[in-house]
Amino acid sequence: MRTLNARLAPVLGLLLGCVLALGPGASSAQEGTPQVPAPVEAPANGCAGSANFLIGAARSDITGPAAEVGMMGYGQVGQKTEGIHLRLFSRAFVIASPCNGRRVAFVSADLGMVFQAVKQQVVERLRSKLGDTFSDENVLLSATHTHSGPGGFSHYTFYNLTTFGFVPQNFEAIVSGITDSILRANARLAEGSLRLSSGDLRGASINRSPDAYLRNPESERARYPDNVDTRMTLLRMTAADGRELGLVNWFAVHATSFGNTNTYISGDNKGLAAHTFEVEKGGRTPGGPDTFVAAFANSNEGDVTPNILGGTNGGGANDFEDAAISAKKQYDFAAHLWSTAGMPVMGGVDYRHAYVKMDAVDVSPAFADGSAHRTCPAAIGLSMLAGAEDGPGFGSEGATCENVHDVWSQFTCAAVTTPCQGEKPIVLEMGTMKPYPWSPEVLPLQVVTVGPLALVAVPFEVTTMAGRRLRDTVRAQLQGAGVTDVVIAGPANAYSGYVATREEYARQDYEGASTHFGPWTLAALQQSFAGLAGSLREGTPVAPGPTPRDLRKAVVGLQPGVVFDDKLLWVDFGAVAEEAKASYARGDTASVTFWGGHPRNDLKLGGTFLRVQRREADGTWRDVANDGDGVALYHWQREYCVPTLACSQVRITWPIPRDTQPGMYRLVHEGNWKSGWDGRIHPYSGSSRPFTVK
């Protein structure tokens, strides 16, 4: 996430005005070749020969306000939602192993990140419904990392600045949707089997910080043919009666095909790929049930972009084409892995979880450079303001205290940067803000195993090489217990910036400047996860760690709600303002504009703001598309009609696919308007005239 990279002066001013002076100093990076840990033997496992699982899957709508809410990802104050390209979903999978009575819930949500407040309240609601069935330990909530969703759903100030505070409506949509998906997946538990498959998908991603990657030891880089992780790992789920239930695949790439000028809500490349797979398997029809659920989850995507031609260029003519290109690559390879998944998953489900105070970890020499180190209070560096290559901001990357020469940066390094943060010229230290830190420091670390598959859930964006080192650490602890595949799952369960290697950190590109807890953050993670994985291997419990604060009563929201909706006196809500043409050819774009209401009146969760309908032979109209398909677009805009300035116009746009069946079609808009007299909200609908598609 390019959070708050201060492309706009108000945000930059706020960040710089909040800087705390702590003192000068810088440390130098130590060049060395990280050693791959030796595997550790495990005691006998009672589930080792078991292939029996209980499996359930479900999908729920988590689409937030589609108008006038700041978007979460690029940190642009002016980037506010104005419509929907593709609805956002929570895809939940519950897997239980009868051999040991353990179960886990894995969620891939179309979000920029899963903030800690979301995890806290999801678990709280699950416990209120199901008692001790689920807890922090066995619920893993991961984000696809789309940058095209509404924000304001954190309880920490740093992540709510560009949305002008907390947005309760969006938070509730996310929490209730994720909770619902887990509850329904759990209710659907049935006997089934799992198969695992993996392979290398090349040509779908590039490293956006190659100079920082080259700082890693040459001997370490020589172990890998690429400077990004090309491995896709897929878990195939099938019921005992042969029904195909769903899949999860993990592939590391930013969901940034849509750039920082986009205002449509979208699941981006991963949401599109998931939708395509679900349609292919018959689990996604307009108004139909979620009989097949496909999650395209993320992994160590910290320095990985889908914009393979550099900058913001993903190979298409616009963001929509960029997203479609990336989605197709991921879909095609996932389909290949699905069809070739031949490795039965044997063994049970297990997990370990602990909270760690990440700003105060004493790192032992074995996990660092031979010397003891300590992590730091959270802070961001000057290069974070520059943004990343696929979302440029203010200035340029690579600003360290050794190479900055302007007056402000020299002051920052002399008066603000601490020895603990090394090369980072600090522009904001969130960790020492009062009365609460502006970003979380007590963070959840989690390891989940499903037979030979281990998921390492991290509340960070981990770079390619940092992810490789972390996987090696966990694999060394679990390899003797039958684990063959280790996957970084994240960002998951909370969010607190990036994790770069020590060598990458010294370069201070965007990822290093965004590594909140200083140059030894990765080493602290390796040390902590070695303990978690070792405990899982030995079957021993772990201490839960410190309890993260609950800030639900401390959040502030400054964004007003909908006061009322207005229209011209001589029209009704749902009336057509600009009509469709009489006919279109396949490949053309049909468009209709309606007088409408504000979409924040009703989010249409589980529903739609638009329908593309085809007239059947008997004269009835059948839905062929809606706003959850990533084809037709719902666009909202304020119409400043006199005298109230409270009118809305809604434009429905349908790029007609070239394989569309010829016939008679119409575009339908459904919405809600709010009365200025009594505050009540009323439904309305409108439709275009029928038009011919030839």
Buried (B, 14 or more C-beta within 10 A) or exposed (E): BBBBBBBBEEBBEBBBEBBBBBEBBBBEBEEBEBEBBEBBEBEEBEBBEBBBBBBBBBBBBBBBBBBBBBBBBBBBBEBBBBBBBBBBBBBBBBBBBBBBEBBBBBBBBBBBBBBBBBBBBBBEBBBEEEEEBBEBBBBBBBBBBBBBBBBBBBBBBBBBBBBBBBBBBBBBBBBBBBBBBBBBBBEBBEEBBBBBBBBEBEEBBBBBBEEBBBBBBEEBBEEBEBBBBBBBBBBBBBBEEEEBBBBBBBBBBBBBBBBBEBBBBBBBBBBBBBBBBBBBBEBBEBEEEBBBBBBBBBBBBBBBBBBBEEEBEBBBEEBBEBBBBBBBBBBEBBBBBBEEBEBEBBBBBBBBBBBBBBBBBEBEEEBBBEEEBBBBBBBBBBBBBBBBBBBBBBBEBBBBBEEBEEEEBEBBBBBBBBEBBBBBBBBBBBBEBEEBBBBBBBBBBBBBBBBBBBBBBBBBBBBBBBBBBBBBBBBBBBBBBBBBBBBBBBBBBBBBBBBBBBBBBBBBBBBBBBBBBBBBBBBBBBBBBBBBBBBBBEBEEBEEBBEBBEBEEEBEBEBEBBEBBBBEEEEEBBBBBEEBEEEBEEEBEBBBBBBBBBBBBBBBBEBBBBBBBBBEEEEEBEBBBBBBBBBBBBBBBBBEBEEEEBBBBBBBBBBBEEEBEEBBBBBBBBBBBBEEEEEEBBEBEBBBEBBEBE
